[in-house]
């Protein structure tokens, strides 16, 4: 699909981009090449291709979900200015 000068100017306007007049032909060529590539990719039959969850089909190394730290709530809240039922109380900032 070949784009012309008016197409590029319209795309630039919609994208709120200011393109120098001398650069418009280069943008038209580059955008046309991108659209041609998309057209080629859409013409490929992918009916028998199974979708992948990950392009490399890699397996993630997962660690065991285990507690590695001790509960220090009382120690940390002992220096807090205001605590109630194990929760920090903070001053109201929005009415």
N, C-alpha and C positions, 0 to 999 in steps of 0.2 A: 504494500500500500504506500503510494508515494504522497507525501505531504507537500503542499505548496506554501508560498509565503503567507497567504492569508490564514491558512490553518495554524501555522506556527505563531503568528501574531495573536490569533484568537486563544490558543492554548496559553500563551504567555500572559494574556490579559486575565484569563480565568484563574491562573496560578498567581496572579499579582506579581509577575516578574517583569523587569525592565530589560529588554534585550537590545543590544546595539544593532542598528540596521545592517551593518556589515557582517554580523554573525548569524543573521537569519538563515541564509542558505546552508551554512554548516549545521545549524540546529535541525533544519528540515531534512537534511541527509541522515543525520544521526538518529532522529526520531523515526524516519522511514525504515532505516535498517533494523531498529528495535522492533517495530511493528511487523516487519517481514520475518524476523526470527520467531516472534510469537505465532505468526501464521503458520510457519513451518512446524513448530512444536505442536500446534493444535491439529495438524493434519496427520500426526502419528497415531496409529491404532494402539490404544492402551487398554483395550477391553480385557485382555488376559493378564494384565499386570496387577499384582496384589499391592495394595497400599502398605507403606512401611510406617511404623510408629517412629522410627529413627532412621535417618539415611544410611548410617553405618551399621545398623542392626546390632549395636553394641549393648552389652549388659553392664548395668551400673553396679559398682561395688557398694554394698550397703553395710553399714555397721549395725551391730545389735542395738536395739532400742533399750538401753539400760540407764539407770540413774548413776551418774558419775560424781555428783556433788551432794553434800549434806544439806539438809534444810536449815537455813540460817535466819529464818524469818524473825524470831524473837531477838536475836543479836542485832540484826539490821534495823529493826523497828525500835530498839531501845534508845536510839539517838534521834528518832523522829520527833518533831514537835507535837504531833497529834496522831493517835492511832485508835481505831475502834474495831473490835471483832477481827483483828488480824489484817485490817486494811489501813492504808495511809489516808489521813484526812487532809485535804488541801482547801485553801480558801476559795470561795466562789469568785470567779472572775467575769462571768457573763450573767447579766440580769435576765 
